[in-house]
Amino acid sequence: MRRRLRVALFSHDSLGLGHIRRNRALAFALARDLPALTGREVSGLLIASSPEAARFDLPDGWDWVILPGVTPAPGGYVPRALASSMQGLRALRAAAISAILDQQRPELFIVDRHPFGIGGELAEAIDRVRGHGCRTVLGLREVLDTPSVIAAEWEKVGGPARVADAFDEVWIYGDPDVYDPRSTGEVPAPLASKAVTTGYLSQGRPADGGPLPVGADAASAQPVGAEAADTAEAEFGSQRFVLTCLGGGSDGGSLASIAVDAQPPDGHRHLIVTGPQMDTEEFDRLRVRAGATTTVIRHHQDIPGLVASAEAVVCMGGYNTLAELMATDTPALVVPRKGHRAEQPRRAFALVAAGAVDAHTIDSLDAEVLSEWFAGRVGRPTDRSHIDLSGLTTVPRLAAELIADARAEAPAFVPEAAPTAGHRPTAPRGTASSARLPITLEETSHAV
């Protein structure tokens, strides 16, 4: 019997649930498709550092490894809870990552967004797995930030050429006809030459599956997919509903405060899902303020199912939220997060230009405007069939090709040795599509 194919995925996890949920979606897609593509059983590890990660279910044969966490701070990161210096925590995380990968010997290692983790913690581990013949992939969401901000970030980790040397391919999880970070300069030439766009990670996403309440298990999750209407009916009776969802919830307070005062259309209820990371006192205040037609909950086991069942959705502009949304025809108003990064506004207004969503800045939004939007959009489905949403089918195919290339080359690596000089990276299989640059906020300030 052929040896089981092992995969590892890494996310640094400093804020929110986006990195975790993206890697989890990839794990389900790889577990579903790689056995047929490779003729081998597949298992994997997801390395993360959010304590909530382990409350999300995974495919059979896959598991989480949770590292001590970090949190953003002025000038960088600090330990989230561990009584340690950042230097000590970085050394601990680096040693743990290397030990895990040395034991697992994955044939594919996918790193989400930050090529060398926090403070270079992945650099040695990447060298070691490549020395074992493992293929390495840097996975990027389609929008990173303004080109100038991202250029500085690439330089901070040693420059684009150093990153390109560490990875066989770069997978961009988006549709270049909506937004192409190679054209904007966010993915510079050394990385663009190894990059392939996959389509959004939308169609075939797994049910949310978590985060489950402490002590619960995956079997207690609520219905998903085709059963979403039954879920909504159980909560709202036969009434139709509109939905506001805030992702992880750590930065959704401003939008939630507006949404709780909005009036749903006649014959509808309004469900607000704050996200599990919203501050407890802020969540409690929202529940007290909610009117008779509005329900505020912290989390739900099936956000994609709710989105598909809702008559209209208001959400923030995070990658996972919009990837899930685009798999439906539910009309949506995107209110991107203000500050921190320019990622969410750039994504939101690029999707406005593509005809996929409406968008509004938080500064000019109030409960009356939101109520009017709900009233005007319920019952008017949005066609998103022109957008490439097939990333979760494309990624397993790309993975199978990378692994096959590695086996065909049969490199004469010695375990624990440094990578062979002149190691030939896999040529990128994607070609740049004719793409338009994303429209600017100034060009779309009128969009609602």
N, C-alpha and C positions, 0 to 999 in steps of 0.2 A: 504494500500500500504506500502511496506517495506521502511524503511528510506533510503534515498539516501546514498550511500557509498562515503565517503570523503577520499581523498588521499592528502598528502602534500609531496613535494620534496624540498630539500634544497641544494644549492651550494654556496660556499663562494666567488667564482668569483674574484680572484685577478689579473689574467692575461689571456688574450686570451678569446676565446669563447667556449672552449672545454667542460667545466662543464655545461654550459647553454645548449649546443646542445645535450649532452648526456641525461640530464634530460628531455629535450623536446622530444627526441625520445621515452623515457620511457613513458611520458605522453600520447603520441599518441597510443602507444601499449596498455597501460592500458585502455584508453578510448575505444579502438576498441574491446578488448577481455573480459574485466572484466564483463560487463553486462551479457553476455551469460554464463560466468563461475559462477557467483554469483546470477543471477536473480535479480540484483539491478541496478538502474541507478547510474552512477558514475560521480563525479565532483572532481576538485582538484585545488590546488594552487602550483605554483612553486615560491619558495622564492629564490631570487638572488640579486646581488648587482652591476650588470653591467647595465648602462643606455641603452645599446643596446639590452638588453634582451627583452624589451617590444615591440621591432620592429619585433620579431619573432612571427608568428601566433601560436595558440594553438587550441586544439579540442574545440568544443562547450561545454560550462559549465566549462571551465578551465580558469584560469587567472594568471597573474604575480603579485608578490609583490616585489618591488624593494627597497632594503635597501641602506642607505648611504654606499659608497664603500670604499675599501681599495686598496692599491697598495704595491707591494714588495719594501722593503728598506733594507739596510745593517742591519742585526740583527733581521729582522722581517718584520712588516707591519707598514704603516702610513696611515692616512686618505687620500683618493684620492682627495677630494675637500673640504670637510667640515672643517670649522675653529674650530677644536676641538683637544684635546689631544687624543692619541690612547686609553687611559683608558676611556675617556669620550665617544668616539665613540663605543668602545666595550660594555659599559653599555647601550648605546642607542640601539644598534643592539640587544642585549640580551633581553631588555625589549620589543622591537617591536616583536621579534620572539615569545616570550612567550605569548604576548597578541594575536597575530594572531592565534596561535595554540590553545589557550584556547577558543577562539571564534569558531573556526572551528571544534574542536574535531575530528581530523582525526582518522580513524581506521588503517591507514597504513602511516608511515612516513619513507621516504627513504632519506638518507643523502649521498651525493656524496663525496667520498674520504677522507675528513677531519672529523673525527668522532665527534668532539666537536666544529667545526667551528674555528673562529679566537679568540685566547685567551680564549677558554673555553666558548664562548658565547652561545653554544647550551646545555651545561650540565644541567642547570635547566629545560629548555624546554623539554629535553628528559625524565627527571624524571617525569615531570608533565604529559606528554602524556601517558607514561607507567602507571601512576596512573589511567588514564582514561580507561585503557584496550587496548590502541593502540599498534599495533605491530611495531617494529622499525627494520630497515634494514640499514646496511652500504654497500653501493655500491662501488666497487673498479674496476678500470681498471686492465687489466691483468698484466701490468708491472708498478711497482711503482718507483724503483730506485735500486741502489746497496743495498745488504742486510745490510751493515754497516750503510749506511745513513738512511735507513728506520728504523732500530733498534733504532737509536737515536731519530727518530721522534715519534715512539711509546712510548718511555720512557718519552719524553717531555710532552705527554698528559696523563701521569699517568700509563703507561705500558699496555701491551696487555690484561692483565686480567681485568683491569678497563674498557677498551673498550668493551671486550666481555660481561661484566656485563650489559652494556648499550644497547646492541643490541640482538635481537632475532635471526637474521641470518646475514650472510655476503654473498653478491652476487658478484662473480668475473666475470666480463664481458669478458670472453675469452674462448679459447679452450685449455685445459691442455696439449694436445698433441703438441701444438705449444709452449706454455710457461705456466708454472704452478708456481705461486708465493708462493704456499705452499711448493714446493720442494726446491725453492731457499732460503727460509727463510724470504722472504719479508712479507708473512702472517704467523706469528708465531703460535705455537701450540694452545694457547687458542682461537685464532680467526679461525684457520684452522679447529678446531673441529665443528665450526658453519658455515663453508663455503661451498658453492655449486657453481660450475662453470655453467654459463648459455649458453656459446657460445658467439661469438662476436655479438654485436648489429648491425647487417648488413642487413639481409633480412627484407624487409618491413619497412625500415626507411622512415619517412615522407619526402616529398619534402622540400627543405631547407626553403622556405617560408619567407626568410629574411636573414640578416636585410634589411628591405624595406627602400627605400629612405624616408626621413622625409616628411610626408604629404601623403604618398601612403598607400594603404591598401592591404590586402592579395589578393583581386580580380585582382590586377594589376600584380601579379607574372607571370613569363614566364612559358611555358609548361614544364612538367616534365615527367619522366618515358618513356612511349612509344612514347611521342611526342618530346623527346629530339632531335631526328634527325631533326625535323622540326625547332626547335630552332636554332640548329647549321646552318642549311641551310639559315635561315633568316639572320644570322650574316655573314656568309662566302660564300654565294652562294652555288654552288655545290661542292666547294673544300673540300677535306678532311683536317683534322686539328690534330695537336698535342697540348697538354695542359700542362702548368705548373701552379699549384695552391699552395698557400702558407698559407692555413688556415686563421687564424685571420689576419696575416700579420705583427704583431708587431715585430716579430723576423725573418722575411723572406728576409731581404734585401740582404744578401750575396748570397743566391741562386738566387734571382731575378736578381741581377747584372750579374751573369753568364748566366742565361737563356736568357736574352734580347739580348745577342750577339750570341747565338746559331743559327744555320741554320736549318730550318725544311727540311725534305726530299722533293725531287722534287714532285710537285703537291700537296703540303700541305701548310697550313698556321700554324702559331704558336700563340696560345692564352695564355696570361699570366694573371692570376687573382691574384692580390696582396693580397687581403683581406682588409676589411674595416678599420683595425687598423694600416695599414702602414702609416708612417709619410707622410704628404702631400708633402713636398719638395722632399723626396725620390721618391715618386710616380711620381711626375712631371718630375724628371730627367730620370726615366725609360722610360716614354712616349717619351721624346725627343730623347733618344738613339735608340728606336725601329726602325728596318728596315722596308722595304716595305712589307715584308711577316709576320711581327709580330704585333700583337695587344695587348696592355696593358690596362686592365680595373681594377677598384678597387674591384668590387664585381659583383656577378651574382645571380639571384634568384634561380638557379637550378644547383648547383655544381655537385650533383650526376648525373644529367642528362647529363651534359657536360662530366664527366668522362666516362659514359657509351657510349657516342657517339664518343669520341676521339679515334684516332688510337694508341696513346701511351700517357702516363701521367708521368710527373715528379712532385714529391710532397715531403713534409717533413714527419716526422714520428709520427705525433700526432695520438691519438687513433681514433678520429672521422673520420679524413681523410682516414685512412687505413680501418676502418670498412666499410665506404661507398665504397671504392675502391674494397674491396674483394667481394662485391655483384655483381661485373662485371667480365668480362674476359679480360678487357683492360690491356695490358702489362704496367708495372709500374717500374720506377726507384725511389727509396726512398733515399732522402738525409737528414739524421736525423740532427736535431738541435744540435749544438755543445755547450757544457757548460750548465749551469743552473742545469740540471739533466742528469743522464745517461739513463733515461727512453726511449728516442727515439732511440738511437743506439741499445739498448738491444732488443727493439721490432722489429726494422728493420732487424737485422741480425738473429733473431729467425724466422722471416717470410722468409728470404732467405733460411734458412735450411729446411723450410717446402715447398719450391718450389713455394711460392706465389708471390714473387717480386724479383727484382734485387735491389741492394743497393750500395751506393758509399758515402765515407766520403767527406765532403765539402772541406777539405784541399787539396785533390788530384783531384778535379773536376775543369775543365775549359770549355770554350765554345766549343772547338774542341772535347773534350771527350763527351760532351753532344750531340753534333751534330752527332757523330758517333753512339751513343746509339740510338738516334731517328731513324737513317737510318737502323740500324740493327734489330729494334724491331717492326716497324710499320707492321701491317698485320699479326702479329703472336700472336693470343690470348693466354691467360694464363688460364689454368684449375685450379680453386680453389675449386672444388666441394668436395675435401677431408677434407676441414676445416669446423668446426662447426660454422655456421654463423646464428644460429637460436635463438639468445638471445632474440629478441623482440617477439618471440612466447613463449619462456620458462618463461620469467619474469612474464607475467600475470598469468600463471599457478601457479608459486611459490607464487605470491601475493594472489591468491584466496585460496590456501591451508593455508597460514598463517592466513588469515582473518577467514576462517572456523574454524581453531583450536581455535582461540580466542573466537569465539562465542560458540563453543562446551564446552569450559572450564567454560564459564559464571562466571568469577571471581567476587567476591563480593566487587568490588572496590567502594569506596565512592568518588564522584567528589571532586577534589582539594586535595585529600589525597596523601600521599607519596606512592610509590609502595609497595604492600604487601610483607612482608618478605617471602623468599622462593619461589618467583615467578618462575615458571618453564618455561625456554625458549624452543622454538620449537627445536626439534632435527633436525640437518641438513639432507636434503634429498639427497644431492649429495654425491657421493663416488669418491675418488681420482682415476683418470684414470692413467694407466701406462704412465708416462710422461718423456720426456727427458729434461735435463737441456738446457737452451739456449746456443748456441755456443758463444764463446767470440769474441770480435773484432779482437783479434790477430789471431784466427782461420779463420776469414773470411776476412782478409785484402785484399785478392785477388778477392773477389766477386764484380762483376759489374752488 
